């Protein structure tokens, strides 16, 4: 009985083992390859700066020391390119010199026109009438001389009278020739006279240009349209080393980020970025516009006592969005944090 039970158990175990060996096996699916982690972004410190840069206006006269006479703008005023924003004390004197040179130029131009015209129409007409009168007198004298010459052989005429009539013809002929020469002079100007008059006009034009240039040095003009940010001198002051004023175009703002040189390969123009503004609970969008051409020591000073103070960075200029311009319009030179999305495109797609 026991042998039978043991045999049954053995057959059951053998059947189970055979079924396990012959049963189809289900292999586990291959592991799915994980997507590559995106490249970390590039972080840097930056500063807010107008796209036009902050322009420092100074006295155009260079080393000339002149007192500021009129200040035509105030801080916060909007100005246009070429608008006069200040005048110095010598402006009136230089304006008078300009007026004097302008009058002298007009005088020389009038003289040139007279030289080219050589004579007025009335003078030319009068000279032609004189020539006609002399010609008539010469004809009368010639007839008288012929008449007296015919009377001399017969004794009816005097030789002295005949000779006097011949001299009169010669004199009148000479007077007529001189009058005709004067008419040519009145009608046609000499080349050397025209050249002399033209040279005087050129000299007067040069003097006027110099006077106008000197007058411009007594005024300060805005180089670009923008906003007056700060004024350093007031009427009655002499402009110091700080200059006269600072201005910039605040309609377009940039963020200038100092990016470590080792992060440059991961940057590209057009990359999106976010700007973290201290004291604001929102981030401002920006776009990389320019990547600098020069590696230099970092210009941004942080508060980390163990930070590398001799780091090498490159200036990267980012264009702020309209929202950022509205937020940071009055925060030029403010320090902000910059987060730029790294260039994680494959090499073939670059």
RAFEN-V69537 format. One record per helix or strand of 2 or more residues. SS is the DSSP state (a for helix, b for strand). FROM is the first residue (numbers start at 0). LEN is the number of residues. Records with the same first field share a line. If there is no record, write none. Layout:
SS: FROM-LEN  FROM-LEN
This chain:
a: 1-21  90-27  120-32  158-29  190-26  260-6  321-7  346-3
b: 41-9  54-3  66-5  77-2  83-5  218-3  225-6  244-4  252-8  271-5  282-15  311-9  334-6
